[in-house]
Amino acid sequence: MGKFVIKQTNTGYNFHLKAANGETIATGEVYKTLDACRNGVESVMKNAPAANVEDQTVENFEVLTHPKFEIYKDKAGEFRFRLKARNGEVIATGESYTTKANCKNGVASVMKNAEDAEVIEQVEE
């Protein structure tokens, strides 16, 4: 079972979704407040299992409706994904992968782990 870990940063709060093996599979943006970060986690929990996968690395790819995972190539030529909510906002991103297959596995892992993940807050009140 996966888990969301919410941590305090120098400028706010962010979360990491970790797989059962402890590897980080998705990261959220830095939020100004703890409540906003919690809302980001809830949005990933709700949107990830329902999201389609849009592969932007192929020519004439089909543009899908939100929520969706977008697979794309970064400036270094590596594969990445981002999860967009129903409103089109990016709510989570993945690391870079050297192969599209591994990137797709990362997406599948987020879909599988996000919905029922435990939420752990490692913040100072």
ABEGO torsion letter per residue (X at the ends): XBBBBBBBBAAEBBBBBBBAAGBBABBBBBBABAAAAAAAAAAAAAAAAABBBBBAABBGBBBBBOBBBBBBBBAAGBBBBBBBBAAGBBABBBBBBABAAAAAAAAAAAAAAAAABBBBBBBBX
